[in-house]
């Protein structure tokens, strides 16, 4: 229930109660006052409008008699259901000329590489933690907190990163933000504009677009089976963005030797830095994960970035950035006035989720869950091996298929669509060149086992017959 912001005029012939009546009637007819919405009481509206209570009562009585509102004993006045009277506003000339929004096509199975499975998420645990936090004793969480994120959460993240990824940092070095996009924008304030930057090609296209919005000249660097070819980094480059744990979208894991070579490049000049996006590091199904690049850094050259969006849920929107101590000083001098973009309540829920051991148990459960889907997809792909090379397996949530013959990416996507299947081309992640791509990305994270089987049956018809 809200006050009715009625402008009453004394310079017109209509009585005050008529003006109130016509305003409320019009709001109801236009759907601005919704069905079942409660109106202000006659006393409160009279006080708000500075008129007598009898004036408001006359207006309400007229609305009652015409069936626009109803009175409920001991509860007040409510808007009646009058859907047939709602008037749609006429389209303006500007609205008419807007481009037509393309309808989203429905697919039988969508092999999205970014989708995740929420069927095993411990909603009851999350709800319980939320309820405990939203108690009177935690009222302090409704006040503003640290710009970097609450210290207790940063301490929890630092312990988790050290145990799981070998990251060496103190809580003071961590900045918490709502997504990597925000943290990259904050990083631009720290590093400055127009910084020549190198990225793998293909790469995470969103990061590329963000760097371009900073007016960063972006140089592409080719990859081989060991990751980014460091020798191809141009001389003027000062910043390198890499995903060494599992490069998106190729799935390449940067070798230890190549990591050492990249760190040596960064250490050659004082103003060189590496952004390590630790993408998909949580899900590995064979062998032990290689420690993070930051764990090998002895000279404060790596800016480590990670997120809980894929390991927990996209809606969590909690990411973190570990700054080298040299950049931390600059952050505190020039950027500490930016408020954190993550609610303190959400921070506390996540903190308790990790500290209580729920996150580790959930992560272990999801590794087994995704491993089952991963193995099933590889099994279903056996008939495809004659026509396709399969790569990117044993980690992450997607697998790549590269056509051995003359099949082109666009043709493969189109023939899959004809069978009601959505697949994705590797060229969508390419920054420049290499238009003759023949590689398809098959994501399985958000699919059920039944959907994987049914989807692959249709792809057999599309690609093997």
C-alpha angles and dihedrals in degrees: 000000000000134000114263108244096215119168106214117203128204095189096073131074097242118102119244093250090053091053090051091046094049093046094052092043092052092047090053094046091051093048094244089121105051131218111276091015112143119236123217114270117260090250097050093044091048090052091047094049094038094235134121118279091237089061091058091043090056091052093048092047090055091050090048093052091051093048098245093121137017132212119230117197114255091355108070138230123335135186114254125227107267104153093151090061097053109116119212112221115246114259113253122228089252092054092049092055095050113114116264112259110238113237115243110251117234118228131197089226127007114202092200113174092208100051120105135195116252096174093100097043112128096237092166091057092047090048092049092051090047091051093049092050094048092065128118091257091063097052088121088074088073091066123082117277140195118318089230093050128270112316094230091057092047089050090051092048092049091053091047093049093049094050097042104031105017091243112165111211145122123236088250090066095057124093117191120209143164099265135333091274091068093044092052090051089050090048090055088059089054099044098035133229135300095031113161106240134192124210135179116256118253096031147151098305095203092061089049091053091049092051090050090053087057089056088246111158101233118209119194122226124198124236136218132185089292096051133250113015099235094194089067094060107116120241097246094054114116101171131046124192114202141162101209100166094060117343117224122258102000096051090225116157112214111237121238090245092053090048090054090049091052092049089050089053091052093047093053092079131031097231098049120109140175124218108210111200102193093207119180093351092140097065116066122143104184130045128349120306116254111245116255122275088243089061088063094046112107099167105051097256102129125085103199120208131184142155141207092216096100099032094050114007138314091238091062088077094190117140131162139208126203110208124203109244092251091058092040089065090051091048092054092047098047111016109029091101091071109101120231114263096215121086113246089229092056089046092054093047091052091046092053091044090057099038092047091059093244094117094053092048091047092048092051090049092050092048089059091042094051091041088060091052091044093053092045092052091050089050091051090049094059093096089052096058093089091060102028140045110227119213141157095054129141095048143045127018104287141056129207128227119195118193113237096199134042096302111128127208096246092049091050092050092048095049090048090052089054087061092048095256125131116211131165133232123228090225089071086073096045117110096201142347128001094098092162093075117158098179127113125196116220114192118193106173097099097040131093119232089252091054091050091053094045092045093051092048089057092046089054088058091046100046110018104043 
